[in-house]
Amino acid sequence: MLYWAAVFLIISLVAGLLGFGVIASASAGIAKILFIIFLVLFLVFLVRGTMGRGPVA
């Protein structure tokens, strides 16, 4: 998912340089949403991984 966020970020940067404002803003919005989803999933799995283990015997 982080890969797709980076792809949409690059698309938005290229579109912004070429003057396509609508495409640039749409791609930047998608990249932001995907990055936030990725970040939330990362934090959830990080907490699950540390809390799910019992004491080491």
DSSP file (Angstrom, degrees, kcal/mol; ACC not computed):
  #  RESIDUE AA STRUCTURE BP1 BP2  ACC     N-H-->O    O-->H-N    N-H-->O    O-->H-N    TCO  KAPPA ALPHA  PHI   PSI    X-CA   Y-CA   Z-CA
    1    1 A M     >        0   0    0      0, 0.0     4,-2.0     0, 0.0     5,-0.2   0.000 360.0 360.0 360.0 -35.3    0.0    0.0    0.0
    2    2 A L  H  >  +     0   0    0      1,-0.2     4,-2.1     2,-0.2     5,-0.2   0.860 360.0  57.7 -63.7 -33.1    2.9    2.3    0.7
    3    3 A Y  H  > S+     0   0    0      1,-0.2     4,-2.2     2,-0.2    -1,-0.2   0.926 106.5  47.2 -60.9 -45.5    4.0    1.6   -2.9
    4    4 A W  H  > S+     0   0    0      1,-0.2     4,-2.5     2,-0.2     5,-0.2   0.859 109.1  54.0 -67.6 -34.9    0.7    2.8   -4.3
    5    5 A A  H  X S+     0   0    0     -4,-2.0     4,-1.8     2,-0.2    -1,-0.2   0.914 110.4  47.2 -63.0 -41.2    0.9    5.9   -2.1
    6    6 A A  H  X S+     0   0    0     -4,-2.1     4,-2.3     2,-0.2    -2,-0.2   0.887 110.5  52.7 -66.9 -38.4    4.3    6.7   -3.6
    7    7 A V  H  X S+     0   0    0     -4,-2.2     4,-2.4     1,-0.2    -2,-0.2   0.935 111.2  45.5 -62.6 -46.4    3.1    6.0   -7.1
    8    8 A F  H  X S+     0   0    0     -4,-2.5     4,-2.3     1,-0.2    -1,-0.2   0.836 110.7  54.7 -67.9 -31.1    0.2    8.5   -6.7
    9    9 A L  H  X S+     0   0    0     -4,-1.8     4,-2.1    -5,-0.2    -1,-0.2   0.925 109.8  46.1 -65.0 -43.8    2.5   11.0   -5.2
   10   10 A I  H  X S+     0   0    0     -4,-2.3     4,-2.6     2,-0.2     5,-0.2   0.906 111.8  51.8 -64.9 -41.7    4.8   10.8   -8.2
   11   11 A I  H  X S+     0   0    0     -4,-2.4     4,-2.7     1,-0.2     5,-0.2   0.916 110.4  48.9 -60.3 -42.6    1.9   11.1  -10.6
   12   12 A S  H  X S+     0   0    0     -4,-2.3     4,-2.1     2,-0.2    -1,-0.2   0.877 111.2  49.5 -67.5 -35.9    0.7   14.2   -8.7
   13   13 A L  H  X S+     0   0    0     -4,-2.1     4,-2.0     2,-0.2    -2,-0.2   0.923 113.7  45.1 -67.4 -43.7    4.1   15.8   -8.8
   14   14 A V  H  X S+     0   0    0     -4,-2.6     4,-1.9     2,-0.2    -2,-0.2   0.924 114.3  48.7 -66.0 -43.6    4.5   15.1  -12.6
   15   15 A A  H  X>S+     0   0    0     -4,-2.7     5,-2.6    -5,-0.2     4,-0.7   0.874 110.5  52.0 -64.4 -36.6    1.0   16.3  -13.3
   16   16 A G  H  <5S+     0   0    0     -4,-2.1     3,-0.4    -5,-0.2    -1,-0.2   0.884 109.1  49.7 -66.0 -38.5    1.6   19.5  -11.2
   17   17 A L  H  <5S+     0   0    0     -4,-2.0    -2,-0.2     1,-0.2    -1,-0.2   0.845 111.8  48.6 -67.8 -33.2    4.8   20.2  -13.2
   18   18 A L  H  <5S-     0   0    0     -4,-1.9    -1,-0.2    -5,-0.1    -2,-0.2   0.561 119.6-108.7 -85.7  -7.6    2.9   19.8  -16.5
   19   19 A G  T  <5S+     0   0    0     -4,-0.7     2,-1.3    -3,-0.4    -3,-0.2   0.620  72.1 137.8  95.1  13.2    0.1   22.0  -15.4
   20   20 A F     >< +     0   0    0     -5,-2.6     4,-2.1     1,-0.2    -1,-0.2  -0.718  24.1 174.8 -91.6  87.9   -2.7   19.5  -14.9
   21   21 A G  H  > S+     0   0    0     -2,-1.3     4,-2.3     1,-0.2     5,-0.2   0.868  72.2  49.2 -66.2 -40.7   -4.2   20.9  -11.7
   22   22 A V  H  > S+     0   0    0      2,-0.2     4,-2.2     1,-0.2    -1,-0.2   0.924 114.3  44.9 -68.0 -43.6   -7.2   18.6  -11.4
   23   23 A I  H  > S+     0   0    0      1,-0.2     4,-2.5     2,-0.2     5,-0.2   0.892 113.3  51.8 -66.6 -39.0   -5.2   15.5  -11.9
   24   24 A A  H  X S+     0   0    0     -4,-2.1     4,-2.3     1,-0.2    -2,-0.2   0.919 111.8  44.8 -64.6 -44.3   -2.5   16.6   -9.6
   25   25 A S  H  X S+     0   0    0     -4,-2.3     4,-2.0     2,-0.2    -1,-0.2   0.884 114.0  49.6 -70.6 -36.0   -4.8   17.4   -6.7
   26   26 A A  H  X S+     0   0    0     -4,-2.2     4,-2.2    -5,-0.2    -2,-0.2   0.926 113.2  46.2 -66.5 -43.8   -6.8   14.2   -7.2
   27   27 A S  H  X S+     0   0    0     -4,-2.5     4,-2.4     1,-0.2    -2,-0.2   0.884 111.9  51.3 -66.3 -38.6   -3.6   12.1   -7.2
   28   28 A A  H  X S+     0   0    0     -4,-2.3     4,-2.2    -5,-0.2    -1,-0.2   0.892 109.6  50.7 -65.9 -38.4   -2.2   13.9   -4.2
   29   29 A G  H  X S+     0   0    0     -4,-2.0     4,-2.3     2,-0.2    -2,-0.2   0.919 111.1  47.6 -64.0 -43.8   -5.5   13.3   -2.3
   30   30 A I  H  X S+     0   0    0     -4,-2.2     4,-2.7     1,-0.2     5,-0.2   0.913 111.0  51.9 -63.5 -42.1   -5.3    9.6   -3.1
   31   31 A A  H  X S+     0   0    0     -4,-2.4     4,-2.2     1,-0.2    -2,-0.2   0.899 110.1  49.1 -61.8 -40.7   -1.7    9.4   -2.0
   32   32 A K  H  X S+     0   0    0     -4,-2.2     4,-2.2     2,-0.2    -1,-0.2   0.926 112.1  47.7 -64.8 -44.1   -2.5   11.1    1.3
   33   33 A I  H  X S+     0   0    0     -4,-2.3     4,-2.4     1,-0.2    -2,-0.2   0.931 113.3  47.4 -63.1 -46.1   -5.4    8.7    2.0
   34   34 A L  H  X S+     0   0    0     -4,-2.7     4,-2.5     1,-0.2    -1,-0.2   0.886 111.4  51.4 -63.8 -38.3   -3.4    5.6    1.1
   35   35 A F  H  X S+     0   0    0     -4,-2.2     4,-2.5    -5,-0.2    -1,-0.2   0.905 110.3  48.5 -65.8 -40.7   -0.5    6.8    3.3
   36   36 A I  H  X S+     0   0    0     -4,-2.2     4,-2.5     2,-0.2    -2,-0.2   0.916 111.9  49.1 -65.6 -42.6   -2.7    7.4    6.3
   37   37 A I  H  X S+     0   0    0     -4,-2.4     4,-2.6     1,-0.2     5,-0.2   0.928 112.3  49.0 -61.6 -43.9   -4.3    4.0    5.9
   38   38 A F  H  X S+     0   0    0     -4,-2.5     4,-2.4     1,-0.2    -2,-0.2   0.916 111.3  49.4 -60.0 -44.1   -0.8    2.4    5.6
   39   39 A L  H  X S+     0   0    0     -4,-2.5     4,-2.2     2,-0.2    -2,-0.2   0.909 111.6  47.9 -64.1 -43.0    0.3    4.3    8.7
   40   40 A V  H  X S+     0   0    0     -4,-2.5     4,-2.5     2,-0.2    -2,-0.2   0.927 112.8  48.4 -63.9 -45.3   -2.8    3.2   10.8
   41   41 A L  H  X S+     0   0    0     -4,-2.6     4,-2.5     1,-0.2     5,-0.2   0.894 110.1  52.6 -62.5 -39.2   -2.4   -0.5    9.7
   42   42 A F  H  X S+     0   0    0     -4,-2.4     4,-2.1    -5,-0.2    -1,-0.2   0.927 111.2  46.1 -60.7 -45.1    1.3   -0.4   10.6
   43   43 A L  H  X S+     0   0    0     -4,-2.2     4,-2.4     2,-0.2     5,-0.2   0.890 111.6  51.8 -66.9 -38.8    0.6    0.9   14.1
   44   44 A V  H  X S+     0   0    0     -4,-2.5     4,-2.6     1,-0.2    -2,-0.2   0.941 113.4  43.5 -62.6 -47.1   -2.2   -1.6   14.6
   45   45 A F  H  X S+     0   0    0     -4,-2.5     4,-2.1     2,-0.2    -1,-0.2   0.826 111.7  54.8 -69.7 -30.2    0.0   -4.5   13.6
   46   46 A L  H  X S+     0   0    0     -4,-2.1     4,-1.6    -5,-0.2    -1,-0.2   0.934 112.2  42.6 -65.3 -45.8    2.9   -3.1   15.7
   47   47 A V  H  X S+     0   0    0     -4,-2.4     4,-2.5     1,-0.2     5,-0.3   0.911 114.2  51.4 -66.9 -42.5    0.7   -3.0   18.8
   48   48 A R  H  X S+     0   0    0     -4,-2.6     4,-1.8     1,-0.2    -1,-0.2   0.883 109.3  51.4 -61.8 -38.0   -0.8   -6.4   18.1
   49   49 A G  H  < S+     0   0    0     -4,-2.1     4,-0.4     1,-0.2    -1,-0.2   0.854 115.2  40.0 -69.6 -34.6    2.7   -7.9   17.7
   50   50 A T  H  < S+     0   0    0     -4,-1.6     3,-0.2     1,-0.1    -2,-0.2   0.821 120.6  42.7 -84.4 -30.3    4.0   -6.5   21.0
   51   51 A M  H  < S+     0   0    0     -4,-2.5    -2,-0.2     1,-0.2    -3,-0.2   0.718 103.8  65.7 -87.1 -21.2    0.9   -7.2   23.0
   52   52 A G  S  < S+     0   0    0     -4,-1.8     2,-0.3    -5,-0.3    -1,-0.2   0.682  82.1  89.2 -78.6 -17.0    0.1  -10.6   21.7
   53   53 A R        -     0   0    0     -4,-0.4     3,-0.1    -3,-0.2    -4,-0.0  -0.605  66.7-144.4 -85.8 140.0    3.1  -12.4   23.0
   54   54 A G        -     0   0    0     -2,-0.3     2,-0.1     1,-0.2    -1,-0.1  -0.213  44.4 -59.6 -86.0-176.1    3.0  -13.9   26.5
   55   55 A P        -     0   0    0      0, 0.0     2,-0.5     0, 0.0    -1,-0.2  -0.411  54.7-118.1 -67.6 142.5    5.9  -14.0   28.9
   56   56 A V              0   0    0      1,-0.1    -3,-0.0    -2,-0.1     0, 0.0  -0.706 360.0 360.0 -84.0 124.9    9.0  -15.8   27.7
   57   57 A A              0   0    0     -2,-0.5    -1,-0.1    -3,-0.0     0, 0.0   0.435 360.0 360.0 -98.4 360.0    9.7  -18.9   29.8
